[in-house]
Structures are given as structure tokens and as C-alpha cells.
């Protein structure tokens, strides 16, 4: 695994894997671009906005931005998300309190060399089973994805 991005509340987080694999939450901390391991295994950044203003039955969206640290374009093929954390200690980041739904965006999306692209949004839903401790909480998502190099 290459890369040296660290999670900081809402920061770039990146993992290497078979076919670009990345995990991210919101806000960015830049590191030098890691050297690619192969055509199909690399690291890239994903940023997702936090979600707040929820109540039982409410639906909101988390905007997803994909960042490419490389000097060549990449094509993001897949994005997935799950609840990562909340702003309230007693509000657990679980499906009982918040559910991540469908991704609204056009995949694959090409991210230019050393660029970034607004990839779309994940729909999030607060079910009626939500704990009282989650009132006025802000939820953060972990987003993972896969991509390939373009034209290499």
C-alpha cells in the first residue's frame, strides 16, 4: 500500500488495493502524490460533505468530490459510503441512526490530472428508530471507491 494521507476529522484518507481503492471523509490535507504501484492499483482522494439538520424521516444528501494526485487522468468506476462518525458521543454511527442510500451521480467519471471533480451525492435517511442522543448531531461518511488510469 502506498500513500501517506491521514484521517483528520474530515480529511483525505487513502488506501491502496486492487484497482484504485480509496476511503475519505471531508476537508483536505495534501501530501505529495504517491508513486503508482501498477496500472490497476493506486491511491486517490475522496471528500464527502458532512450531513446535519436531520430528524426522524428526513432525507439529505452528502456531496462527493474525487481528487486525483497523479499527472495523468483517472476514471472512477465505483463509489460506496457508510456512516463513519457523529458529532455526539452517545449517538452511534449505525444504520439504526442513519442510513446511506443510493448514489446520485454519473459513473464512471474522469478526473483530470492533478484535478478534482464533483462526482455526485449520496442520499442519507434518518429512520424513525434513531436514538434521542442523535438530535442535532452531524454525521460524517466514509466513502470508498475504485478507479483505473485513463489511456495508459
Backbone as ProteinMPNN parsed JSONL, in Angstrom:
{"seq_chain_A": "XXXXXXXXXXXXXXXXXXXXXXXXXXXXXXXXXXXXXXXXXXXXXXXXXXXXXXXXXXXXXXXXXXXXXXXXXXXXXXXXXXXXXXXXXXXXXXXXXXXXXXXXXXXXXXXXXXXXXXXXXXXXXXXXXXXXXXXXXXXXXXXXXXXXXXXX", "coords_chain_A": {"N_chain_A": [[0.85, -1.169, 0.0], [0.588, 2.219, -0.842], [1.045, 5.663, -0.066], [0.247, 8.391, 2.116], [-1.711, 9.679, 3.477], [-3.646, 10.951, 6.124], [-6.44, 10.349, 8.297], [-8.237, 13.102, 9.422], [-10.54, 14.161, 11.284], [-12.32, 15.332, 9.125], [-10.848, 14.529, 6.457], [-8.477, 13.921, 3.764], [-8.267, 10.584, 3.048], [-6.593, 7.724, 2.222], [-6.292, 4.546, 0.705], [-4.505, 1.784, -0.612], [-5.165, -0.718, -3.076], [-6.481, -3.521, -4.923], [-7.18, -2.413, -7.985], [-7.691, 0.984, -8.021], [-8.24, 2.005, -4.782], [-9.92, 3.777, -2.375], [-10.554, 5.647, 0.586], [-12.418, 8.124, 2.161], [-13.199, 11.117, 4.058], [-14.485, 14.332, 4.883], [-12.945, 17.564, 3.888], [-9.58, 18.626, 3.121], [-6.188, 17.459, 3.265], [-3.133, 17.908, 1.948], [-0.696, 15.78, 0.5], [2.416, 14.759, -0.994], [2.048, 13.333, -4.253], [1.573, 9.866, -4.277], [3.69, 7.263, -5.548], [2.522, 5.323, -8.253], [1.581, 1.884, -7.919], [0.915, -0.006, -9.783], [-0.775, -0.297, -12.967], [-3.376, -0.893, -12.205], [-3.56, -0.516, -9.458], [-3.734, 1.95, -7.261], [-3.747, 5.106, -5.472], [-6.178, 7.481, -4.516], [-7.971, 10.551, -3.765], [-10.95, 11.167, -1.846], [-13.622, 13.247, -1.01], [-16.282, 13.902, 1.156], [-19.199, 15.69, 2.004], [-20.27, 16.642, 5.299], [-23.29, 15.705, 7.069], [-26.107, 17.302, 8.347], [-28.826, 18.687, 10.34], [-30.844, 16.836, 10.53], [-33.746, 14.792, 11.229], [-36.142, 12.371, 12.49], [-37.188, 10.546, 9.69], [-36.214, 12.348, 7.863], [-34.503, 13.242, 4.828], [-31.383, 13.769, 3.404], [-28.539, 14.965, 1.481], [-25.168, 14.039, 0.793], [-22.474, 15.589, -0.609], [-20.066, 14.488, -2.964], [-16.675, 14.668, -3.752], [-14.026, 13.921, -5.924], [-10.545, 13.526, -5.901], [-7.569, 13.709, -7.808], [-4.281, 12.903, -7.522], [-2.336, 12.455, -9.419], [-0.202, 12.809, -12.403], [-1.699, 12.204, -14.637], [-4.902, 11.386, -16.114], [-7.643, 9.801, -14.292], [-10.209, 7.284, -14.128], [-13.024, 7.076, -12.328], [-14.814, 4.39, -11.204], [-16.533, 3.247, -9.332], [-18.312, 4.035, -6.344], [-18.831, 3.888, -2.877], [-20.515, 4.269, 0.293], [-20.547, 4.698, 3.864], [-21.816, 5.249, 7.2], [-19.607, 7.016, 9.212], [-18.875, 8.521, 11.564], [-20.157, 10.554, 14.298], [-21.124, 13.777, 15.615], [-21.902, 13.702, 18.217], [-21.221, 12.155, 21.238], [-22.741, 10.025, 22.386], [-24.305, 9.191, 20.329], [-24.414, 6.703, 18.204], [-22.646, 5.765, 15.229], [-24.492, 4.216, 13.276], [-26.682, 2.048, 11.321], [-29.11, 2.115, 12.546], [-29.387, 4.71, 13.316], [-28.749, 6.336, 11.123], [-29.076, 5.974, 7.666], [-27.36, 5.166, 4.737], [-28.112, 5.779, 1.475], [-28.877, 5.515, -1.965], [-26.478, 6.32, -4.538], [-26.264, 9.312, -6.262], [-25.273, 10.162, -9.211], [-23.174, 10.266, -12.126], [-21.488, 7.552, -13.152], [-18.944, 5.807, -14.951], [-16.665, 8.457, -13.921], [-14.414, 10.81, -15.201], [-11.435, 12.031, -13.873], [-9.392, 14.755, -14.164], [-5.794, 15.05, -14.684], [-4.068, 15.745, -11.724], [-6.321, 17.009, -10.749], [-9.711, 17.732, -9.665], [-13.081, 16.526, -9.271], [-16.551, 17.078, -8.983], [-18.362, 14.447, -8.095], [-20.923, 13.527, -7.508], [-23.716, 12.723, -5.347], [-24.47, 11.186, -2.185], [-27.415, 9.858, -0.95], [-28.842, 10.269, 2.227], [-30.65, 8.989, 5.016], [-32.626, 9.473, 7.873], [-33.859, 7.19, 10.023], [-36.956, 6.291, 11.776], [-36.208, 4.931, 14.02], [-34.141, 6.194, 15.268], [-31.8, 7.098, 17.838], [-32.388, 9.136, 20.725], [-30.148, 10.573, 21.49], [-29.033, 11.414, 19.149], [-30.098, 13.764, 18.287], [-29.728, 16.862, 16.726], [-27.209, 16.145, 15.818], [-24.238, 15.926, 13.818], [-23.391, 14.057, 11.007], [-20.796, 12.091, 9.644], [-19.513, 10.643, 6.683], [-17.83, 7.711, 5.48], [-16.252, 7.214, 2.504], [-15.649, 5.006, -0.118], [-13.928, 3.897, -3.056], [-13.337, 2.854, -6.47], [-11.069, 2.978, -9.223], [-9.539, 3.49, -12.453], [-6.589, 4.014, -14.432], [-6.58, 6.324, -17.168], [-6.212, 5.761, -20.531], [-3.629, 4.615, -20.368]], "CA_chain_A": [[0.0, 0.0, 0.0], [1.366, 3.438, -0.914], [0.27, 6.838, 0.304], [0.541, 8.801, 3.454], [-2.751, 10.594, 3.915], [-4.167, 10.525, 7.423], [-7.772, 10.874, 8.583], [-8.28, 14.156, 10.418], [-11.934, 14.586, 11.301], [-12.807, 15.235, 7.766], [-9.655, 14.742, 5.672], [-8.164, 12.929, 2.74], [-7.823, 9.296, 3.549], [-6.417, 6.911, 1.031], [-5.807, 3.183, 0.862], [-4.204, 1.139, -1.886], [-5.773, -2.027, -3.193], [-6.592, -3.998, -6.293], [-7.924, -1.358, -8.664], [-7.669, 2.122, -7.113], [-9.138, 1.903, -3.642], [-9.739, 4.96, -1.569], [-11.553, 5.942, 1.595], [-12.259, 9.511, 2.546], [-14.271, 11.859, 4.698], [-14.486, 15.664, 4.278], [-11.838, 18.515, 4.031], [-8.403, 18.006, 2.509], [-4.813, 17.672, 3.685], [-2.381, 17.462, 0.774], [0.608, 15.132, 0.594], [2.911, 14.531, -2.348], [1.398, 12.209, -4.934], [2.3, 8.618, -4.123], [4.041, 6.592, -6.801], [1.598, 4.228, -8.525], [2.14, 0.547, -7.774], [0.687, -0.643, -11.08], [-1.883, 0.329, -13.696], [-4.653, -1.165, -11.558], [-3.508, -0.341, -8.014], [-3.253, 3.285, -6.965], [-4.413, 5.813, -4.388], [-6.728, 8.78, -4.888], [-8.69, 11.157, -2.652], [-12.403, 11.366, -1.91], [-14.135, 14.129, 0.037], [-17.748, 13.895, 1.252], [-19.654, 16.696, 2.966], [-20.984, 16.169, 6.483], [-24.744, 15.833, 6.968], [-26.714, 17.774, 9.594], [-30.203, 19.147, 10.178], [-31.698, 15.654, 10.348], [-34.778, 14.413, 12.195], [-36.724, 11.108, 12.004], [-37.866, 10.626, 8.406], [-35.56, 13.334, 6.994], [-33.565, 12.788, 3.795], [-30.428, 14.796, 2.99], [-27.519, 14.445, 0.565], [-23.761, 14.336, 1.051], [-21.78, 15.798, -1.878], [-18.807, 13.747, -3.075], [-15.67, 15.19, -4.671], [-12.921, 12.987, -6.113], [-9.303, 14.237, -6.194], [-6.556, 12.899, -8.477], [-2.956, 13.492, -7.29], [-1.401, 11.982, -10.435], [-0.025, 13.64, -13.602], [-2.491, 11.613, -15.721], [-6.301, 11.259, -15.697], [-8.163, 8.528, -13.803], [-11.64, 7.083, -14.325], [-13.629, 6.499, -11.125], [-15.825, 3.435, -11.654], [-17.45, 2.832, -8.273], [-18.245, 4.745, -5.07], [-19.7, 3.364, -1.817], [-20.398, 5.07, 1.512], [-21.168, 4.225, 5.099], [-21.715, 6.224, 8.274], [-18.305, 6.871, 9.863], [-18.859, 9.077, 12.916], [-21.129, 11.608, 14.58], [-20.618, 14.841, 16.475], [-22.396, 13.46, 19.581], [-20.586, 10.964, 21.786], [-23.698, 8.931, 22.644], [-25.001, 8.867, 19.078], [-23.582, 5.74, 17.49], [-22.723, 5.807, 13.764], [-25.037, 2.922, 12.856], [-27.865, 2.101, 10.452], [-30.258, 2.434, 13.41], [-29.467, 6.159, 13.436], [-28.658, 6.981, 9.819], [-28.876, 5.019, 6.576], [-26.818, 5.712, 3.499], [-28.867, 5.22, 0.361], [-28.417, 5.498, -3.344], [-25.565, 7.335, -5.061], [-26.822, 10.082, -7.373], [-24.174, 10.697, -9.997], [-22.895, 9.525, -13.352], [-20.22, 6.823, -13.123], [-17.673, 6.333, -14.462], [-16.367, 9.878, -14.088], [-12.987, 11.019, -15.42], [-10.844, 13.099, -13.073], [-8.192, 15.157, -14.89], [-4.508, 15.007, -13.992], [-3.927, 16.684, -10.599], [-7.561, 17.767, -10.648], [-10.801, 17.201, -8.86], [-14.376, 16.551, -9.934], [-17.74, 16.799, -8.176], [-18.808, 13.176, -8.666], [-22.339, 13.291, -7.255], [-24.157, 12.805, -3.957], [-25.102, 10.039, -1.549], [-28.625, 10.174, -0.203], [-28.855, 9.719, 3.581], [-32.0, 8.972, 5.574], [-32.702, 9.224, 9.31], [-35.045, 6.364, 10.289], [-37.713, 6.55, 12.997], [-35.562, 4.209, 15.125], [-32.976, 6.967, 15.707], [-31.646, 7.35, 19.273], [-32.562, 10.534, 21.136], [-28.817, 11.193, 21.573], [-28.621, 11.885, 17.819], [-30.72, 15.046, 17.968], [-28.78, 17.925, 16.368], [-25.88, 15.586, 15.517], [-23.701, 15.982, 12.468], [-22.897, 12.737, 10.624], [-19.756, 12.052, 8.629], [-19.486, 9.384, 5.934], [-16.602, 7.187, 4.888], [-16.55, 6.874, 1.119], [-14.601, 4.23, -0.775], [-14.16, 3.846, -4.484], [-12.338, 2.219, -7.327], [-10.833, 3.718, -10.463], [-8.45, 2.999, -13.319], [-5.948, 5.063, -15.203], [-7.198, 6.548, -18.466], [-5.308, 5.801, -21.661], [-2.233, 4.202, -20.062]], "C_chain_A": [[0.89, 1.224, 0.0], [0.476, 4.576, -0.46], [0.486, 7.143, 1.767], [-0.502, 9.791, 3.951], [-3.321, 10.071, 5.209], [-5.546, 11.098, 7.629], [-7.683, 11.931, 9.667], [-9.692, 14.698, 10.423], [-12.536, 14.376, 9.957], [-11.628, 15.529, 6.862], [-9.498, 13.735, 4.567], [-7.751, 11.68, 3.472], [-7.666, 8.428, 2.327], [-5.833, 5.559, 1.38], [-5.502, 2.634, -0.514], [-4.845, -0.23, -1.911], [-5.8, -2.45, -4.635], [-7.579, -3.088, -6.99], [-8.026, -0.214, -7.659], [-8.657, 1.922, -5.981], [-8.866, 3.09, -2.75], [-10.871, 5.094, -0.574], [-11.344, 7.387, 1.992], [-13.438, 10.051, 3.298], [-14.114, 13.297, 4.216], [-13.279, 16.522, 4.666], [-10.519, 17.867, 3.617], [-7.102, 18.409, 3.167], [-3.975, 17.11, 2.552], [-1.044, 16.853, 1.172], [1.115, 14.991, -0.824], [2.214, 13.319, -2.957], [2.219, 10.947, -4.724], [2.614, 8.02, -5.481], [3.074, 5.447, -7.043], [2.313, 2.885, -8.41], [1.984, -0.237, -9.064], [-0.451, 0.1, -11.756], [-3.19, 0.201, -12.933], [-4.658, -0.953, -10.051], [-2.915, 1.017, -7.704], [-4.09, 3.892, -5.847], [-4.974, 7.122, -4.941], [-7.559, 9.285, -3.723], [-10.176, 11.279, -2.918], [-12.798, 12.246, -0.735], [-15.657, 14.074, -0.005], [-18.169, 14.925, 2.292], [-20.362, 16.025, 4.13], [-22.475, 16.425, 6.297], [-25.289, 16.249, 8.329], [-28.15, 18.21, 9.315], [-31.179, 18.003, 9.983], [-32.67, 15.465, 11.498], [-35.411, 13.13, 11.658], [-37.535, 11.311, 10.719], [-37.201, 11.568, 7.411], [-34.596, 12.667, 6.018], [-32.689, 13.987, 3.425], [-29.447, 14.156, 2.014], [-26.132, 14.915, 0.995], [-23.06, 14.422, -0.296], [-20.403, 15.126, -1.859], [-17.925, 14.399, -4.137], [-14.521, 14.195, -4.722], [-11.698, 13.785, -6.551], [-8.28, 13.258, -6.772], [-5.183, 13.545, -8.28], [-1.942, 13.191, -8.397], [-1.306, 12.915, -11.647], [-0.714, 13.044, -14.831], [-3.92, 11.429, -15.222], [-6.624, 9.856, -15.168], [-9.663, 8.487, -14.057], [-12.198, 6.372, -13.099], [-14.827, 5.669, -11.562], [-16.891, 3.132, -10.613], [-17.222, 3.685, -7.038], [-19.245, 4.111, -4.113], [-19.506, 4.225, -0.582], [-21.054, 4.364, 2.684], [-20.998, 5.306, 6.158], [-20.415, 5.96, 9.027], [-18.334, 7.332, 11.318], [-19.941, 10.135, 13.052], [-20.495, 12.626, 15.513], [-21.049, 14.667, 17.937], [-21.873, 12.129, 20.092], [-21.551, 9.79, 21.955], [-24.528, 8.544, 21.423], [-24.089, 7.974, 18.252], [-23.744, 5.881, 15.974], [-23.179, 4.449, 13.223], [-26.261, 3.122, 11.967], [-29.129, 2.375, 11.259], [-30.477, 3.947, 13.452], [-29.388, 6.914, 12.113], [-28.366, 5.916, 8.769], [-28.377, 5.74, 5.344], [-27.524, 5.007, 2.355], [-28.133, 5.305, -0.952], [-27.435, 6.628, -3.656], [-26.231, 7.997, -6.256], [-25.67, 10.755, -8.103], [-23.938, 9.789, -11.191], [-21.521, 8.877, -13.24], [-20.111, 5.979, -14.374], [-17.533, 7.835, -14.71], [-14.853, 10.008, -14.23], [-12.525, 12.225, -14.613], [-9.536, 13.489, -13.76], [-6.932, 15.046, -14.028], [-4.436, 16.115, -12.951], [-5.171, 17.55, -10.399], [-8.553, 17.145, -9.692], [-12.118, 17.391, -9.595], [-15.466, 16.307, -8.899], [-18.399, 15.571, -8.802], [-20.297, 12.924, -8.503], [-22.64, 13.393, -5.773], [-24.679, 11.451, -3.478], [-26.308, 10.542, -0.787], [-28.515, 9.522, 1.174], [-30.234, 9.934, 4.195], [-31.917, 8.695, 7.072], [-33.99, 8.463, 9.603], [-35.741, 6.757, 11.593], [-37.093, 5.892, 14.221], [-34.389, 4.983, 15.729], [-32.985, 7.182, 17.226], [-31.833, 8.83, 19.569], [-31.23, 11.279, 21.187], [-28.37, 11.78, 20.244], [-29.283, 13.203, 17.412], [-29.628, 16.093, 17.778], [-27.363, 17.413, 16.129], [-25.514, 15.845, 14.061], [-23.094, 14.621, 12.181], [-21.853, 12.882, 9.534], [-19.738, 10.67, 7.992], [-18.06, 9.004, 5.57], [-16.983, 6.736, 3.493], [-15.365, 6.103, 0.55], [-14.924, 4.165, -2.261], [-13.071, 3.1, -5.22], [-12.263, 2.987, -8.642], [-9.7, 3.051, -11.228], [-7.804, 4.199, -13.997], [-6.636, 5.166, -16.56], [-6.086, 6.592, -19.516], [-3.864, 5.456, -21.363], [-2.12, 2.729, -20.214]], "O_chain_A": [[1.856, 1.278, 0.761], [-0.747, 4.442, -0.476], [0.858, 6.274, 2.555], [-0.191, 10.656, 4.77], [-3.465, 8.86, 5.376], [-5.819, 12.216, 7.191], [-7.11, 11.68, 10.727], [-10.013, 15.6, 9.649], [-13.184, 13.364, 9.689], [-11.414, 16.692, 6.519], [-10.291, 12.801, 4.444], [-6.965, 11.733, 4.418], [-8.551, 8.41, 1.471], [-4.975, 5.45, 2.256], [-6.175, 2.983, -1.484], [-5.046, -0.839, -0.86], [-5.196, -1.796, -5.486], [-8.738, -3.023, -6.58], [-8.427, -0.454, -6.52], [-9.836, 1.685, -6.244], [-7.718, 3.376, -2.409], [-12.006, 4.705, -0.849], [-10.206, 7.83, 2.144], [-14.547, 9.524, 3.202], [-13.595, 13.45, 3.111], [-12.64, 16.24, 5.68], [-10.369, 16.653, 3.758], [-6.93, 19.556, 3.579], [-4.102, 15.929, 2.229], [-0.356, 17.35, 2.064], [0.333, 15.091, -1.769], [1.836, 12.39, -2.243], [3.427, 10.946, -4.963], [1.89, 8.246, -6.451], [2.822, 4.662, -6.128], [3.488, 2.759, -8.754], [2.843, -1.053, -9.399], [-1.025, 1.024, -11.18], [-4.032, 1.096, -13.003], [-5.684, -1.193, -9.415], [-1.712, 1.217, -7.867], [-5.023, 3.267, -5.343], [-4.321, 7.792, -5.741], [-7.828, 8.533, -2.787], [-10.609, 11.467, -4.055], [-12.364, 12.021, 0.395], [-16.256, 14.186, -1.074], [-17.553, 15.017, 3.354], [-20.978, 14.971, 3.972], [-22.877, 17.251, 5.478], [-24.975, 15.629, 9.344], [-28.627, 18.113, 8.185], [-32.221, 18.17, 9.348], [-32.429, 15.932, 12.611], [-35.24, 12.819, 10.479], [-38.447, 12.137, 10.669], [-37.577, 11.592, 6.239], [-33.958, 11.664, 6.338], [-33.192, 15.08, 3.167], [-29.513, 12.955, 1.752], [-25.954, 16.028, 1.489], [-23.046, 13.45, -1.051], [-19.677, 15.192, -0.866], [-18.359, 14.65, -5.262], [-14.088, 13.684, -3.689], [-11.784, 14.616, -7.454], [-8.139, 12.132, -6.294], [-4.937, 14.626, -8.813], [-0.797, 13.636, -8.313], [-2.21, 13.712, -11.894], [-0.335, 13.36, -15.959], [-4.131, 11.326, -14.014], [-5.984, 8.87, -15.534], [-10.308, 9.527, -14.185], [-11.885, 5.206, -12.856], [-15.742, 6.176, -12.21], [-18.023, 2.798, -10.961], [-16.084, 4.024, -6.713], [-20.381, 3.829, -4.496], [-18.456, 4.846, -0.417], [-21.972, 3.558, 2.529], [-20.137, 6.176, 6.03], [-20.145, 4.83, 9.433], [-17.87, 6.616, 12.206], [-20.557, 10.555, 12.073], [-19.457, 12.367, 16.122], [-20.597, 15.417, 18.802], [-22.06, 11.095, 19.451], [-21.173, 8.652, 21.676], [-25.369, 7.648, 21.504], [-23.108, 8.439, 17.672], [-24.855, 6.092, 15.488], [-22.367, 3.641, 12.771], [-26.803, 4.223, 11.874], [-30.127, 2.826, 10.696], [-31.607, 4.412, 13.605], [-29.911, 8.022, 12.003], [-27.506, 5.059, 8.968], [-28.899, 6.786, 4.959], [-27.531, 3.778, 2.281], [-26.91, 5.177, -1.015], [-27.538, 7.732, -3.121], [-26.708, 7.313, -7.161], [-25.159, 11.787, -7.667], [-24.451, 8.671, -11.245], [-20.504, 9.571, -13.235], [-21.131, 5.465, -14.831], [-18.188, 8.403, -15.584], [-14.097, 9.395, -13.475], [-13.134, 13.294, -14.66], [-8.657, 12.643, -13.925], [-7.006, 14.96, -12.802], [-4.706, 17.278, -13.25], [-5.077, 18.686, -9.935], [-8.263, 16.164, -9.007], [-12.261, 18.288, -10.425], [-15.329, 15.436, -8.039], [-18.933, 15.645, -9.908], [-20.88, 12.175, -9.287], [-21.921, 14.057, -5.026], [-25.248, 10.678, -4.248], [-26.23, 11.534, -0.063], [-28.137, 8.355, 1.28], [-30.898, 10.935, 3.926], [-31.212, 7.778, 7.493], [-35.084, 9.007, 9.455], [-35.17, 7.475, 12.413], [-37.42, 6.26, 15.349], [-33.711, 4.468, 16.618], [-34.036, 7.416, 17.823], [-31.475, 9.68, 18.754], [-31.187, 12.487, 20.953], [-27.422, 12.565, 20.207], [-29.049, 13.7, 16.31], [-28.708, 16.19, 18.59], [-26.409, 18.184, 16.231], [-26.381, 15.966, 13.195], [-22.363, 14.08, 13.011], [-22.001, 13.689, 8.617], [-19.923, 9.658, 8.667], [-17.2, 9.863, 5.378], [-17.928, 5.967, 3.318], [-14.214, 6.506, 0.719], [-16.071, 4.359, -2.664], [-12.027, 2.764, -4.662], [-13.246, 3.563, -9.108], [-9.005, 2.173, -10.717], [-8.411, 5.264, -14.115], [-7.212, 4.189, -17.04], [-5.138, 7.368, -19.396], [-2.96, 5.952, -22.035], [-1.044, 2.167, -20.008]]}, "name": "protein", "num_of_chains": 1, "seq": "XXXXXXXXXXXXXXXXXXXXXXXXXXXXXXXXXXXXXXXXXXXXXXXXXXXXXXXXXXXXXXXXXXXXXXXXXXXXXXXXXXXXXXXXXXXXXXXXXXXXXXXXXXXXXXXXXXXXXXXXXXXXXXXXXXXXXXXXXXXXXXXXXXXXXXXX"}
